[in-house]
């Protein structure tokens, strides 16, 4: 299926489909969005401006995923953050990989970003695995990060540094070492 998926810029015409996507149980559980989102909520959340590169994954004319690259400014202009969602019916079928490939291409080859950051729920193993495949490492745990499904849940703060070896804390040496692997 990934070969049939088209990645393109988000338009205001996509907001109804994105609203439907974010109102699904699995997709909603992976974001900070609340249930029962309206199209107006989506318009406000995904405001289209030059500091946000918003993308959608489309299959046979249907929006099945969305992702964004959010550019930082000033002294953090070398960095950005990302977020994404995939339709419940299409999770685990390569849509996230297609969106991540497009986001990393934008970050590396068009914006020359050194650092990309994200937050992901600590229990979202599929997303964490995807991010690891694209070079992201866990930099910290955000305890009781959000309230979801009647309980507080943790999240990981992850980042990817382009052209830099990952930094690993070695507790036995009580120092930070550069991982040469």
Buried (B, 14 or more C-beta within 10 A) or exposed (E): EBEEBEBEEBEEEBBEBBBBBBBBEBBBBBBEBEEEBEBEBBBEBBEBEEEBBBBBBBBEEBBBBBBBBBBBEEEEEEBBBBBBBBBBEBBEBBBBBBBBBBBBEBBBEEBEBBBBBBBBBBEBEBBBEBBEEBBBBBEEEBEEBBEBEEEEBEBBBBBBBBEEEBEEEEEEEEEEEEEEE
